[in-house]
């Protein structure tokens, strides 16, 4: 939804888990690709008529070779936005491809709360971004290990886990 609010006409969600792709369709993806089942580069090429994408957004950062997939998905002179916490080092990054495509790479680990938080809250308040359905599980703080295990395994359709703290 946020991407549509910013003018994106086509939003392609890519994930290994079909349950996460179902959520992405509910939140604005115009197409989805399960990269456990098909080659995501071929699928995106077909969806874009061979043009590939203007902006690739990688929001997990845990897979070593996600950066190479992003390079493959971006069009010439496109942009890559890399969120999350990647591994400390990544071997085998295709730097030549990144340079030859003249890609612009933006990274983010910590948001600027003074700038980003008010905009996010306004969009949520205006209904421009629907957060319902993203928190799929709730646990009391006493079950923090179970919450972490579920989130780590991505089992039971888990997207985000909320921990309830007792009021004092």
C-alpha positions as CSV (number, residue, x, y, z in Angstrom):
1,X,0.0,0.0,0.0
2,X,2.8,2.4,0.9
3,X,4.4,1.8,-2.5
4,X,1.1,2.5,-4.3
5,X,0.7,5.7,-2.3
6,X,4.1,6.8,-3.6
7,X,3.1,6.2,-7.3
8,X,4.1,2.6,-8.0
9,X,1.9,1.1,-10.7
10,X,3.2,-2.5,-10.4
11,X,4.3,-4.1,-7.1
12,X,5.8,-7.6,-7.3
13,X,6.1,-9.5,-4.1
14,X,8.7,-12.3,-4.0
15,X,9.1,-14.8,-1.2
16,X,9.9,-18.5,-0.5
17,X,6.7,-18.9,1.5
18,X,3.3,-18.9,-0.2
19,X,1.6,-17.8,3.1
20,X,3.6,-14.5,3.1
21,X,2.8,-13.9,-0.6
22,X,-0.9,-14.2,0.2
23,X,-0.5,-11.4,2.7
24,X,1.4,-9.3,0.2
25,X,-1.5,-9.5,-2.2
26,X,-3.8,-8.2,0.6
27,X,-1.5,-5.3,1.1
28,X,-1.0,-4.0,-2.4
29,X,1.1,-6.4,-4.4
30,X,-0.2,-6.6,-8.0
31,X,1.7,-9.8,-8.6
32,X,3.5,-12.4,-6.6
33,X,6.4,-14.9,-7.3
34,X,7.2,-17.8,-5.1
35,X,10.9,-18.3,-5.6
36,X,10.7,-21.7,-4.1
37,X,8.8,-22.8,-7.2
38,X,10.0,-20.7,-10.1
39,X,13.1,-18.7,-11.1
40,X,12.2,-15.2,-9.9
41,X,14.3,-13.4,-12.5
42,X,12.5,-15.2,-15.3
43,X,9.1,-14.5,-13.7
44,X,9.8,-10.8,-13.2
45,X,11.1,-10.5,-16.7
46,X,7.8,-12.0,-18.0
47,X,5.8,-9.7,-15.7
48,X,7.7,-6.6,-16.8
49,X,7.9,-7.4,-20.5
50,X,11.7,-7.9,-20.1
51,X,12.3,-4.4,-18.7
52,X,12.8,-5.6,-15.1
53,X,12.0,-3.3,-12.2
54,X,12.8,0.4,-11.5
55,X,13.2,-0.2,-7.7
56,X,14.1,-3.4,-5.9
57,X,13.3,-3.4,-2.2
58,X,15.0,-6.1,-0.1
59,X,13.5,-6.1,3.4
60,X,14.9,-9.2,5.1
61,X,18.6,-9.2,4.5
62,X,19.3,-12.6,6.0
63,X,20.0,-14.5,2.9
64,X,23.6,-14.2,1.7
65,X,22.8,-14.0,-2.0
66,X,19.7,-11.8,-1.8
67,X,21.9,-8.9,-3.0
68,X,22.7,-10.8,-6.2
69,X,19.0,-11.5,-6.8
70,X,18.3,-7.7,-6.4
71,X,21.0,-6.9,-8.9
72,X,19.4,-9.3,-11.4
73,X,15.9,-7.9,-10.9
74,X,16.8,-4.3,-11.3
75,X,16.7,-2.6,-14.7
76,X,19.6,-0.6,-16.0
77,X,20.1,2.6,-14.0
78,X,17.5,1.2,-11.4
79,X,17.6,1.5,-7.7
80,X,18.0,-1.0,-4.9
81,X,16.8,-0.3,-1.4
82,X,18.3,-2.7,1.1
83,X,16.7,-2.8,4.6
84,X,17.2,-5.2,7.4
85,X,20.4,-6.5,8.9
86,X,22.5,-8.4,6.4
87,X,25.4,-10.7,7.3
88,X,28.6,-9.0,8.2
89,X,30.2,-10.2,5.0
90,X,28.8,-11.5,1.8
91,X,31.0,-13.6,-0.5
92,X,30.3,-13.7,-4.2
93,X,28.6,-10.4,-4.7
94,X,28.4,-9.6,-8.4
95,X,29.9,-6.2,-8.2
96,X,30.6,-6.0,-11.9
97,X,26.9,-6.5,-12.8
98,X,25.9,-3.9,-10.2
99,X,28.4,-1.4,-11.8
100,X,27.5,-2.3,-15.4
101,X,23.9,-1.7,-14.7
102,X,24.8,1.6,-13.1
103,X,22.5,0.8,-10.1
104,X,22.0,3.2,-7.2
105,X,22.0,1.4,-3.8
106,X,20.4,2.8,-0.7
107,X,20.6,1.1,2.7
108,X,18.8,1.5,6.0
109,X,19.1,-0.1,9.3
110,X,17.8,2.5,11.7
111,X,15.0,4.9,10.6
112,X,15.1,8.6,11.3
113,X,12.3,8.7,13.8
114,X,11.9,12.5,13.7
115,X,11.4,12.3,9.9
116,X,9.9,8.8,9.2
117,X,7.7,8.1,12.2
118,X,5.3,11.1,11.8
119,X,4.7,10.2,8.1
120,X,4.1,6.5,8.9
121,X,1.7,7.4,11.7
122,X,-0.2,9.8,9.4
123,X,-0.5,7.3,6.6
124,X,-1.7,4.6,9.1
125,X,-4.2,7.1,10.7
126,X,-5.5,8.1,7.3
127,X,-6.0,4.5,6.3
128,X,-3.5,4.8,3.4
129,X,-1.5,1.9,4.9
130,X,-3.5,-1.0,6.5
131,X,-1.5,-2.6,9.2
132,X,-4.3,-5.1,10.1
133,X,-3.2,-8.7,9.4
134,X,0.5,-8.0,9.7
135,X,0.6,-9.0,13.4
136,X,-0.3,-12.6,13.1
137,X,0.5,-13.8,16.6
138,X,0.5,-12.5,20.2
139,X,2.2,-13.9,23.2
140,X,2.6,-12.8,26.8
141,X,6.1,-11.7,27.7
142,X,6.4,-14.9,29.8
143,X,6.4,-16.9,26.5
144,X,9.0,-14.8,24.8
145,X,11.0,-17.9,23.8
146,X,8.0,-19.5,22.1
147,X,7.4,-16.3,20.3
148,X,10.9,-16.1,19.1
149,X,10.9,-19.7,18.0
150,X,7.7,-19.2,16.0
151,X,9.0,-16.0,14.4
152,X,12.4,-17.6,13.5
153,X,10.8,-20.7,12.0
154,X,8.1,-18.6,10.2
155,X,5.7,-21.4,11.0
156,X,1.9,-21.2,11.3
157,X,1.8,-18.3,8.7
158,X,3.8,-16.1,11.1
159,X,4.5,-12.6,9.9
160,X,5.0,-10.4,12.9
161,X,4.7,-11.3,16.6
162,X,3.5,-9.0,19.3
163,X,4.6,-9.4,22.9
164,X,2.0,-8.3,25.5
165,X,3.6,-6.7,28.6
166,X,1.6,-6.6,31.8
167,X,0.6,-3.2,33.0
168,X,2.0,-2.2,36.4
